């Protein structure tokens, strides 16, 4: 008799090919019961495809999947759910107009009279409460989900997986929109579930999170399995090298002495009408100013006000020494301001358009002759920015929907460079991109600053704001509570101001 498998999940020799692309090449992924297993890799490494295979969204060309040592066939998401595999995506798929309890029991509601399809509402509430208790969440289960915070919605998604009695819960970038306090709460729940024997597959780009909660790590690079390691037996630098194939990809502290250029942007007692009130600061040409604080501290509202997306309730904005009346984003763009938003897919790109259109939108006149767009000129401009920023795409007609997160972000940056923006507003510009792509993006930002572009950047990553900001503005509850030179800043000093 064979010994039972030590693994709850075994994915062996998984291979998936698309025309011209190998998405997975003989990949191995083994997960034990009752562990938090981190799945790491750069954008395009194969993580998403592997998860799609496990969840029945994609069928592999080769390989096998075993649960508790027994072969299983997963050809549809319903198969995965029946087998106890639940996927909690980065962009949550709850029904916003339905209540908490309706979301948790959706499709599995207890009925009073089966022939009439009458739902037992009392039992629905009772079961919903049990599920919420399992993730230590106290909310009104009659409340519509859209009125809850992202953190609460995250917990509800996990509660749904537990209600389904899932054996494996896949959390894909669960911390991307959470504050540090909310992340700490999520990690407490993950550790609690692990103690109760629950198995969690954890996908993240934040390596500090991996070391905080995971037991083991599987790393992919370029669709190839790079190894599985105990978390306490591998270093951050080793992970980065395995993910990127390169050494020294870790960002280093910005000790560059800034030669201050002329003032590019100044806010004078600005009130956004939302969270941020009495905001005053300036940014000079060639300066990178980081805006740091908890989610909801009012940083994004300031960027939106500068860009004209929201009207000012009070205060003044000055551009290059002159008072500016910015009533809309069109006004801002015409005054030389570009905005890389946090939501690149819905607000930064037109995903069903190609590189040519995304990079040249709004400045087609650069490619025109006699009132007509010249494709030769359009291609030349696009190729220039593609090569200058290292956008990985040989096909200028490729839809941006099919680019990795890092390359999508570079396309947005290319668009604003094509607009010849002198001031760049960046809201979480490295959110959802891998460590290698982050390093490339940092280098691009620093190069722009050296060329005189004024950069105002919101980030929730402490290491990021410390690494290449010249100056850091610390936000708390809608106010600036600190204006610190990067060379004088410490993690302890900045964090103490935000709390």
Secondary structure, DSSP 8 states (H G I E B T S, - for coil): -----S-SEEEEEEEEEETTEEEEEEEEEEE-TT-EEEEEE-TTSSHHHHHHHHTTSS--SEEEEEETTEEE---SHHHHHHTTEEEE-SS----TTSBHHHHHTTT---EEETTTTEE-HHHHHHHHHHHHHHTT----TTSBGGGS-HHHHHHHHHHHHHHTT-SEEEEESTTTT--HHHHHHHHHHHHHHHHTT-EEEEE-S-HHHHHHH-SEEEEEETTEEEEEEEGGG--HHHHHHHHHS-S--S------------EEEEEEEEE-SSS--SEEEEEETT-EEEEE--TTSSHHHHHHHHHTSS--SEEEEEETTEEE---SHHHHHHTTEEEE-S-IIIII--TTSBHHHHHHTT-GGGGEETTEE-HHHHHHHHHHHHHHHT---S-TTSBGGGS-HHHHHHHHHHHHHHTT-SEEEEESTTTT--HHHHHHHHHHHHHHHHTT-EEEEE-S-HHHHHHH-SEEEEEETTEEEEEEEGGG--HHHHHHHH-
